[in-house]
């Protein structure tokens, strides 16, 4: 039987599509920030020993049930595959007793799909049959299959649609209001560079270059050696980014044009489209094929001017990109109408029939895609770090720290970079919340991936969650220092020629010491970034001196009396992501940071996905049209306080995952360990360059 209900007889949900470096997931959030339904697919890789599935990834759930599909084909809102028992059987009081809550449209041009000499439907089918989603063809090279990622997203969405249908049937039987999906938000890994054909919408080649790929090292090194320092400084002021990092999209696109004949041919024929993952998804998941990129993603390409929030002709010229020969997405805000959800024709042809039918039923509902944020900006929003001075750290594949500087753009002098935090133009309050918000950012290339390395390569542990307990078997690393620079060091060092190094090994060293040193390597880099951010923010307010001392002479994390975190910058670091779930790892982080900063673990496990849902909610111009929260303050009230008026503390029974970690380390020991880290970094940097020059 189809589920047909009136609008005021349903409970609103928002779909969040979260595309990460190693997996894709789709989550349905309710007003309390709870996950009603969730489905995740972990990517297969070229290093995987498992067989590839037709979509080039490992399955995380059973195939969709054909019987359920038959019932769901006429429903209005079907959904997912992974649903907790408390969410389906009515055990969650907050869940079931929820109360009902009841922009300028951009003019970017869609593109007609035609035949093309590049990849064909048959090619795509073949690639999905035999190839992984992630490939590592050479040392330092990381590639993703754009079409496989798109299929993963659609399959995840199909799975949650099925599960939602099952959940709604159960709720109706128990006289509870069913759920209804109102809009879609997207969070995605940034900088990853994709190229496709304007004529067909299909990739020019069957891979994109992932953000942590370093194949463009020679390009950035040559630019660095041949560019006038004054020009370097001017361009950095425009972008807020270090000009010569392999991290950003500009040099990756240049590599494509210089090294792949098919890409250069499309460029010369004006058939080349460039975009990051957000653009790729929105282009293919909207009926109009809208070609846009939100500011938080566009600011990471190296082509956008932070002052104009548009592409800068000088930056394009610097990378020798002719904008008349290539289609570049229009830059838009993080929360506005991007188009109604749609399933691309070529995806229909290569998807399982069950999922295809579920999605086509969903297309008929005309659900808008209303929000988009780069993953770290999404995490900033999901952590409720809306105000100037808030700081967050996400421990994912990499480790990413953002410090909200509000509407003020700070250009770092200490190795961090400037990025767009978010832009929600339809919000209104007294704090310019509807203006673009900037952030200082520091990135660690390796965080959760070092845990994966310990598990899969060294086989020190059987499960990733065992690393924390193993590291805690010893009080310290026993003099071992692990610099986990598998793809170079990012902020604040910015050395692509650095490589992972383990120092200080002796016969005393055990597996526990190695594990602890690996965890500490991530935490030490987080400390270095926080110190750099503090220096930038403090220098902005008192640029010349501090109590008669030059700012550079102060150890901002060690001298408690002059600690800027405590006085004028920040005293709390909000954390989320996989490694943050380990009490042992977060205590190590707090010990390394010292007494100036307390570490607060987010009560929301999927902060990045939640941030995308919040952006989608705020993408409705009229406040009465926003399905779950009126504004950001209302969102925090419901997600952090379960609808209770603001209070100083969050009851543990409401959010058992919330926990505060404070330093238990002695000053002398902490400073000695920091000195060991700095020494190890100095001996690891430039390593690859020195070797290749011999």
N, C-alpha and C positions, 0 to 999 in steps of 0.2 A: 504494500500500500504506500502511495506517495505521502510525504509529510508536507501538509499545506497548513500554514499558520499565518495569522495576521502579524504585522510588524511589531505591534505593542505586546504581542504574546510570545516574544522570543528574547533570548539573552544574547547580546552582541559578542562576536569574536573577531579577531584580526589575524590574518595569515601573515606569518613572517617566513620569508625565504632567506636562508643564511648559507651562502656559498663560501666555504673556507678553503684552505690550501690542501687539506687532506680528506675533506668530506663535505657533503652537502646535506642540509636538513631543512625540513619544513615543520614549523611549530604553530599551533593555534593557541593564542593567548586570550584569557578573559580579563575582566576589569581589575582583578587582583594580581595580575601578572603571573597567574598560574598557567601551567601547560595543560591544556585540555586534551590535546592530541599531538603526537610527535612522530616523525619518521626520519630516519637518518641513513645515508648510504656512505660508507667509507670507500674511498677510491682504491681501485686496483693500481698497482705500480709495476714498472718494468722489473723491479726487484722482487715482486711477489711470486711465491711458489705456487699460488693457487691458480686454477683455471680462470680465464676471463669469461664473464657473462656477456650476453649480447650487447649490453650498454657499457661495457668496459669498466665494471666496478664490482666490488664484492657486495653481496646482498646482506642486509641486516635484519630481514624479516621474511616470513613466508610469502609466497605468491598470493596475489589478491584472490579472494574466494569467489568462484563463479556464481554460487547461489546468492551471495549477498549482492553481487553485481546486478543480478536479475531484478532484485528488489529496489536497487538504488538508481536504476536507469531513469526513473521518472521523478526522482526526488529533487528538491531545490538546493539543498546543501548537504552533500555527502562528505565523509572524511576519514581519518588516518589509521595507522597500523600499530603504533606503540602507545597504549593508553593505560594509565595506572588504574588499579582496581578501585581505589577511592574515587576516581573520577567517573567511573562507569556505573558503580552500584549505589551511588548516593551517600557515601560515608562522609563526604566533606561538606560540613554545614555552610561554610563560607561560599563554597562552590554553588550549592543548590539553592541558597536563599538570596542570591544576588538580586539587587533591585534593577529595574529596567533603566537604561540610560539612552536616553535617546540623543581661487588664485588666477590669478590670471592663467588661462590655458595657453600653453606655449604654441607657437605657430610653426614648429619644426616640420619639415616636409617628409612624408613617408616615401618609400621607394618601391617601384613596381618590380615584381620578381619575374625574371626572364631566364632563358637558357644561357649558359656560360661555358667557356672552354675549361673552367677550373674543376674543382671537385663536383661530382654528380651525386645523385641520390644513391646510385649503386656503389660509388666509392664510400659514401658515409656508412652504408650497411656493412660493407667489408671492414671498414675501420672499427666499427663497433663490435664486430664479431671476433676480431683477432687482436685488437690493441687495448692497452690499459688507458686509464684516464690520466695518470701521471707517468712520465718517462724521464729517465736520467741517462741520456745517450752518451755523455762525456762527463768527466769530472767538472763539477761546477755548473753543469747545464741541467735545468729543470723545465720540462715542458708539460703542458696540459692539453687535453683534447677538448676544444670548445663545444663541439656537438655532444660529446659524452656528458659534459657538465650540464648542458641544457636538458638532455634526456633524464639525467639524475634528478634534476629539480622537478621535472614534470612527473616522474615516477613517485617521488616523495609526496608531491601534492596529491596525486591520485590515491596514494595510500592513506593520507590523512582524511581525504574526502570519504573514503570507504568507512574508516573508523568513526568519523563523525556521524555518519548515517546510523551506524549501529548504536552509538551513544544516544542519539536523539530518540531512537525507538525505545530504548530502555527508559529514558527520562519521561517520555509520554506515558508509558505504562505505569510509571510511579507518580503520575500527576504533577510532573515537574515541567517547567517551560523548556522547550528545545532551544538549541543554539542556532544562530544564524551568522554567517560570515558577511562582513560589511566592506572590507577593503584588504589590500595586500601591501606589505612593505618588504623591501629588499635590503639585505646587508651582504657585503661581498669583500673578498680579498682585493686589495688595491694594487695598482701599478702593473699588474699582469696585463700583457700587451697582446691583443688579438687583431687580426686583419681578415676582412672578408670582402666578397664581391658585392658591389652595388646592384648588379643585374640580377643576381640569384639569391643573395642573402646567405650564401654558403661560404665557408672558410676558403681562403686562397690556398692555404696549406693546412694539413690536418693537425696542427699544433699551435699553441700560443706560448709565449715566453713568460714564465712565472716570475713573480716579484723578486725572488731570491736567486735567480739565475745570474751567473757572472760572465757569460760569453761575451758581453760588451765591454770587458775590461780594457782591451786595447783601444777601443774607441774613446772612452773617457780619458784614458791616460794621454792619448795623442792630443785631445782637446786641451787638457790641462797644460801640456808643455808648449802649446802654440798660441795660447790666448793671453792677451794683455791683462795684467792683474787688475787694472781699473775696470775693464770690461767684465771680468769675473765678478768683481764686487757689485757692479751695477745689476748684473743678471741675477745674482743671489738675492739682492734686495727685492727684485720683482717677484721671484718665485718663493722665497723663504726656504729654499732647499739647498743642500750642498751641491754645487754644480757638477762635481766629478765623482758621483757615486753611481755604481751599476744598478742601484735600487730602482730608479724611476723610469717611466715609460719612454721618455724622449730618446735616450740612447738605445733602447730596445727596438723602437721603431726604426731608428737609423740602421741598426744591425740587419733588420729584415730587408730594408731597401738595398743595402750594400751586398748582401750575401745570398739572397733567395731570388733567382731570376723571375719566378712566377709573380712575386710580390712587386718587383720593380716594373714588370710588364704591365700589371694592373694599374700601377701608379702612372705610368706614361700614357695609358689609355683612359685615364680618369675613371677607372672602375674600382678604385681601392677605397675601402672604408676602414677606419681605425677606431678602436675603442678599447676601454677597459671592461672588466666583467659586468659592471652595472649596465653599460651601454649595450653590450651583447645581449643581456637578458631582457632589458626593456624593449629593445628593437624587435626581438623575436616573440615576446610575450604580450605585445599590444597589437590590436587589430590594424592600427594605422602604421605599423612599423616605425614608431616614433624614435628618432635618433638623437638621444640626449645623454647628458652625464651630469650628475649632481655635483655641486661645488666641492664636496669633501673628497670625491674621486678625482675630479678635474684638477684639483690643486696638487695632485700627486703625479701628474704627467710630466711636469717640467715645462709646459707650454703656457700655463695660466698665470696672469698677472694678479697678485693678491689685491692690488688697489682697484683694478677695474672689474675683477671677477670675470674676465674674458681672456681669450687667447691673445698673446702679445706678438705682434709682427716681428719684433726683434728677436724674440726667443725662437720662433719658427725659422727665421732666417739663420740663426746661429747653428741650428741643427740641420740646416739645408733642407727644410721641408717647404715645398711650394703649396700653399693652401688652395691653389686653383687646380691642382692635380690629385688631391686627396680629399675625401669627405671626413670632416672632423665633427663630433657631436656638439650640439648646442649645449651650453652650460646653463643649468637651471638650479632652482633651490632644492633643498632636501625634502620638502613637504609640499607637494602640489599634485594636481591630476596629471599623470603621465599617459593615461589611456586605459581602456578596458582590457581585462585579461583575455588572451587568445592562445590557441595552440597552433604553432607553425605547421604548415602543410607537410613539410618534409619530415617533421617529427611524427606526425600521425602515421606515416607510412612505415616507420621502423619501430613503433611502440607496440607492446602487447595489446591485443584487442580489449582486454578488460580495462586497462588504464585509459586507453583511448576513449572509450565510451563514458567513463566517469568524468573525464576532463571536458569532453564536449558538452555534457549536461551542465557542467559548471560554467562553461563559456556563455551559455544561454542566459545566465543570471546577470551578466554585465557588471561584474565586480571590478571596481577601479583599482589600479596600481597607483598608490597615493604617496608613497614615501620611499626614499632611497638614501642610504648612507654607506660610506666606506666602513669596513668592519670596526676599526678602532674608534671612529667617530660614533658609530652605533653603540659601542660599549660605553663611551663617555655618557651618552644619553641614557642608556639602560642602567647605568650606575647612579643616575640622578645627579650627575656632576654638572648641573646647568649653570651654576653661578661662577663668576670670576674667582679664581683662587682654588677651585676644586681640582683634585688630582686623582688619576686612576691608573691602574696597571693591569693589563690582561696578559695572562700566561697561557699562550696557545702554542702553536708550532714555533713561533717567535715570541718575544716578550715586548710589549708596547706600552709606553708610559705617555699619558697626555696630561697637560696642565692647562686648564681653562684660563685664558687671558681676557675673556669677555670680548667686547667689540674692538679692543685695542690689538693691533698687530705688532708683536715684538719680534725683531730679527735677532736670532741668537748670536752671541759672540763666543759661546763656549761649547759648540759642537752639537747642539740640538737643532731641530728645524722648526719652521713655522708652517702650520697647516690650518685648513678650515675645520672647525669642530662641527658646526651644524648651522643651518639657516632655515628657520621656520617663519616664513614671512607673514602668516595669517594670525600669529599670536599677538596679544596686546597686554602690556602692563607698564609699570613705571621704570623698568630696568633695561629698555631696549632689547627685550628678548626676541623681538621679531627682526632684529638686524643680524647679519652674519657674525657668528662667534668664532674667534680664532683660538688656537691652542699651540703651545710648545709641545713638541713630540720628540721622544727618543725611542729608538728601535733596537732591539737585540735580535739578531738573525736566528739565534738558536736558543730555545727554551725547552718546550715539550719534546722537541725533536732530539735533544740530548738524552732524554729519558728513553725514548724509543731506541736510540743507538745503544744505550746500555743494555736494553732488553734484547734487541734483535741481533746486534753485531757482536757484543761481548758476552751476551747471555748471562749477565750477572743476576738478573731477576727474571721470573716467569711472567710477571704482570707489571704494568707501568706503575700501579699504585703501591707496589712493594719497594720502590726506590726510596721513598721517605723513611719508612721504618728501617731499611738497611743502612741509610745514611746516619740515622740516629743511634745506631749501635755504638758509635764512637763519639767522644766529646768534641772532636775537631778533625780536620783532614790529615793530621799527622805530618804536616809540612808539605803535603801534595797540593799543587795548584793546577786546575784544569781550565784552560782558556778555550771554550767551545766554539771556535771560529771556523766552522766547517766551510763557510762561504765568505770568509772575511769578517771583519768587525764593523758594525754599524756605529750609531751614536754612542758616546761622543768622539770616538776615535776615527771613524771613517777610513778604514784601511782595507781595501779589497785584496791586498797581497798578504794579509795575515792568514794563517791556517791554524787549525786546532792543535793545541800543544798541551801535553801533560808534563809537569815539572815537579821535582822534589821527591821522586820515587826512591824508596830505600827498601831494604829487606824487611823493615817493619811494616811496610804498606800492605793493606788488605783490601778486599773487595769493598768493604764498608768505607774505607778512606777514599777510594776512587769514586764511589757513589756520592759521598758527601762533597768531594771536590767538584764534581760535575754540577751538583745542585748549587753550591756556592758560586760557581762560575757564572751562572745565570743571575744570582742575587747580587754579586759584586757589580755586574754590568748595570743592573737596575740602580744601585747606589751611585754609580758614576753619572748616570743620566740625571738622577734627582739632584745631585750636587751641581751639575751644569745648569739645570733649570732654575735652581735656587739662585745661582750666581746671576743669571740673566734677569730674573724677576727682581732681585734685590738691587742690582745695578741700575735698573730702570728708575727705582725710587730714590736711591742714594748712590749716584754713579761714581763719586770720587773717593770717598773714604768711609771707614767705619771705626769710630773711636780712635782716629789718628792712624789707622792701618789701611793700606791699600787692600781693596777687596780680594785681590788675588792671593794675598798672604793669609787669608782666613780659611781654615778648614771648616766649611759650613756644616758639616755633619758630625764633627768631633767636639768642637768647642761649644758646650751647652749654653754658656752665658751669651755667646754671640750667634746662636743658632737662628738663622732666618726663618726656618720652618715654623718655629715656635712663635716668632714675633710678627712677621708680616707676610709670609708666603703661604705655607700650609703646614699643618701638624698631623694630618691624617692622610694615609694613602689607601684608597679604596681598591680592592683587588678582586679579580674574577678570573675565570679560565681554569683549565684542567689542573695545573699544578697548585692552584690556590685551594683546591679541595683537600690538600694534604696539610694537616696540622703541623707535621714535622717540618715540611718545607717552609711554611709561612713563619714558623718560629725562627728558623735559620735566617729568613729574610729580615725579620724584626731585629735579630741580634746583629746582623751586619749593618743595618741602618742606624742603630744606636738609639739613645733615649729621646732624640728630637722628634721622631716620627713613630706613630702607632699605625699598625696595619689592620685595616678593617675589611674583613671578607664579606663580599656582597651576599645578601640573603637570596638573590636570584641567580641561579646557576647559569642560565642562558642570557646573560646581560646583553650580549651583542644582538641576538635575535629579538629581545625585548625592545632594544633601541629602534630597530627597524619598524616594529609594530607601533611604537609611540610616534615615529615620524609619519607613518601612514594615517594615524588618527588625526594628527595635526594638519594633514593635507587638505582637510575640508575647510573651506573659507568661512562658512557660517558656523559659529560655535554650536548652534542647535543641531547641526548635521553630524557633529563628531560623535561617534557611536559609544565611546567609553569614557573619555576624560575631556573636561572642558579646556584645560590648559596644563602646563607642566607641574604646577603646584598641586592641582587636583590629582594628577597622575601619581605623584609621590605620596600623597595622602592615602590613596587606595593600594598602591603596590607595596609601600614600606610599612604602612600603618593599618592596613585592612579596613580603610574607611574611617578610622578613628581620627579625631582632630589631632593636630601636631602635638607631639610630646617630646620630652628630652630623651626618652629611652624607648627601645623597641622590645616588648616582652619576648622572652626567649621562646615561649610556647607558640608565638605567632610565626617566628622565623628561626627555627633551630639551627640553621646554617650560619646565621650571623655570629661572628666571633671577632674579638679584638685581640691582637697580639702585640705585646710590648717587649722591648729589649731586656734580656737577662744577662747580657754580656758585660764583662769588665772593660773599662776604657783602654787599659794598656794592651790587653789581648786583642781587642777589636782593631786598634791602630796597628798592631804588629801584623795581623792578618791582611789588613788593607795594604800595607807596604809590600807584603809578599805578592799580592795580586798585581799591584802596579809594576813591580819588577818583572813578573811573568809576562805581562802585556807588552812591556818595552822590548822583551826578547823574542816575542812572537810576531810583532808588527814588521812588515816589509819582508817577511821570510821568503815568500814565493818569488818576489822581485829579485832578491839577492841571489837566490838559487838560479833563476833563469838568466841572470846577467853574467854568470860565471862561464 
